[in-house]
């Protein structure tokens, strides 16, 4: 017989995980002593091996329990999962192609078109991974946790494309020496805020000013903008001040 710590070590998992599996009836130890200690037998280890296998295939714990308890057709379920994995492999190949194009364009100093840049962002999981570093920063510095929010992939792609387009236009204005209050800049800002308003996001002149102020005071976001163009975060803030003054 094996203790819960023995099993955790053997299976490269955690005691907490095994306790949870017991709680939901997914992996019930063969014996529980009067003192409350869990003892696992050979059959339990074999079941755990199956659980971990199915987890690698992204089955939910509920589905795994149904499979192991014989409530789902194992063959049909695995065939379906195999098809999903093939789709994922193909999609990862597309992501690799996109990354390679991005690396190539960075070396050559050539901008990728927007469709190519965002070709790979097709699932909520990919967006969560893309936003992971930013979310961790917000949680650490401001105790704001956005990681559990549901992501609308289509909407996020639209927002990302608009952000890319807006920043590209603003950086061009900056590089070409346009004054922060230039009419062309004000019109582009107005168009950007109209887009945000249609998406139900903060879009008033004051909202825009507050956002750009945050960009220059927060290291993480300032660096993101400065990597695109040195001085851009400060230029954008002055643009927002001009826009707020004109349209407040």
SVG drawing of the C-alpha trace seen along z (x, -y; Angstrom):
<svg xmlns="http://www.w3.org/2000/svg" viewBox="-23 -73 41 76">
<polyline fill="none" stroke="black" stroke-width="0.4" points="0.0,0.0 1.1,-3.6 0.5,-6.7 -0.8,-9.9 2.7,-11.3 4.2,-8.2 1.6,-8.4 2.2,-12.1 6.0,-11.5 5.5,-8.5 3.1,-10.3 4.8,-13.7 1.7,-15.4 0.7,-17.0 -0.9,-15.8 -3.5,-18.6 -4.4,-17.3 -4.9,-13.7 -7.0,-15.0 -9.2,-16.9 -9.5,-13.8 -10.7,-11.9 -13.1,-14.6 -14.9,-14.5 -14.8,-10.7 -12.4,-10.6 -9.7,-8.6 -10.9,-7.0 -8.0,-5.3 -8.4,-1.6 -8.3,-2.2 -8.6,-5.0 -7.3,-4.3 -9.1,-5.2 -6.7,-8.1 -7.8,-9.4 -4.7,-8.4 -5.3,-7.5 -3.7,-4.3 -3.6,-3.5 -3.2,-0.1 -2.0,1.0 -5.4,0.5 -5.5,-3.0 -2.1,-3.8 -3.3,-2.3 -6.5,-4.5 -4.3,-7.6 -2.2,-6.8 -5.3,-6.9 -6.5,-10.1 -3.2,-11.8 -3.2,-10.5 -6.6,-11.9 -5.6,-15.2 -2.8,-15.5 -5.5,-15.1 -7.4,-18.1 -10.3,-16.1 -12.2,-17.7 -12.2,-15.9 -15.9,-15.3 -15.3,-13.6 -12.4,-11.6 -14.6,-10.3 -17.3,-9.4 -14.8,-7.6 -13.2,-5.6 -16.6,-4.7 -17.8,-3.4 -20.4,-6.1 -18.8,-7.3 -17.9,-5.2 -14.1,-5.2 -13.3,-4.4 -15.5,-7.1 -14.4,-9.6 -10.7,-9.0 -11.3,-9.1 -12.9,-12.5 -10.1,-13.7 -7.5,-12.5 -9.2,-14.6 -9.1,-17.7 -5.4,-17.1 -4.7,-16.9 -6.5,-20.3 -4.4,-21.7 -1.2,-20.4 -2.1,-22.0 -2.9,-25.3 0.4,-25.2 2.1,-24.8 0.3,-28.0 1.4,-29.8 5.0,-28.8 4.7,-30.1 3.4,-33.4 6.2,-33.6 8.8,-32.9 7.4,-35.6 7.5,-38.0 11.1,-37.2 12.0,-37.6 10.2,-41.0 11.9,-42.2 15.3,-41.3 14.5,-43.0 12.7,-46.0 9.6,-45.3 6.1,-45.6 3.8,-42.6 0.3,-43.3 -2.4,-43.1 -4.1,-39.9 -0.8,-38.0 0.1,-39.3 -3.1,-38.1 -3.7,-35.0 -2.8,-32.7 -5.2,-34.2 -8.1,-31.9 -8.9,-30.6 -9.5,-32.0 -6.6,-30.0 -4.2,-31.7 -5.4,-35.1 -5.0,-34.1 -1.4,-33.1 -0.7,-36.3 -2.1,-38.4 -0.5,-36.3 2.5,-38.6 0.3,-41.7 -2.3,-40.1 0.5,-39.0 1.8,-42.5 -1.6,-44.1 -2.3,-41.6 1.1,-42.1 1.2,-45.9 -2.4,-46.8 -4.1,-43.7 -6.3,-43.6 -6.9,-40.0 -8.2,-39.8 -7.1,-36.2 -10.5,-34.7 -12.5,-36.9 -14.1,-35.3 -12.5,-36.4 -14.5,-36.9 -11.9,-36.0 -13.5,-37.8 -13.9,-41.0 -10.3,-40.8 -9.0,-40.4 -10.9,-43.5 -9.6,-45.5 -6.1,-44.3 -6.2,-45.2 -7.6,-48.7 -4.9,-49.2 -2.2,-48.2 -3.6,-50.5 -4.0,-53.4 -0.5,-53.1 0.9,-52.8 -0.8,-56.0 0.2,-57.8 3.9,-56.8 3.9,-57.9 2.5,-61.3 5.2,-61.5 8.0,-60.5 6.9,-63.0 7.0,-65.8 3.2,-66.6 2.3,-68.8 0.3,-66.9 -2.7,-69.1 -2.7,-68.7 -6.1,-68.3 -5.2,-65.0 -4.2,-63.6 -7.3,-64.9 -9.4,-63.2 -7.6,-59.9 -8.1,-60.0 -11.8,-60.8 -12.1,-57.8 -10.3,-55.6 -12.5,-56.6 -15.6,-56.1 -14.5,-52.5 -14.0,-52.0 -17.5,-53.5 -19.1,-51.0 -17.3,-48.2 -18.8,-49.5 -15.4,-50.6 -14.3,-53.8 -14.1,-56.3 -14.5,-59.9 -11.7,-62.4 -11.0,-62.2 -10.8,-58.4 -8.3,-58.7 -6.2,-61.2 -6.3,-58.9 -5.2,-56.0 -2.2,-57.7 -1.2,-59.1 -1.3,-55.5 0.9,-54.4 3.7,-56.8 3.5,-56.1 3.4,-52.3 6.7,-50.8 5.3,-47.7 3.0,-49.6 5.4,-52.5 8.1,-50.0 5.6,-48.4 5.0,-51.7 8.6,-52.8 9.8,-49.6 7.7,-50.6 9.1,-54.1 11.3,-56.0 9.3,-58.9 6.0,-57.6 4.3,-57.1 5.0,-60.8 3.9,-62.0 0.6,-60.1 0.0,-61.7 0.4,-65.2 -1.9,-64.3 -4.5,-63.2 -4.1,-66.5 -4.7,-68.4 -7.7,-66.3 -9.1,-66.6 -8.7,-70.4 -10.4,-70.7 -13.3,-68.2 -13.9,-68.0"/>
</svg>
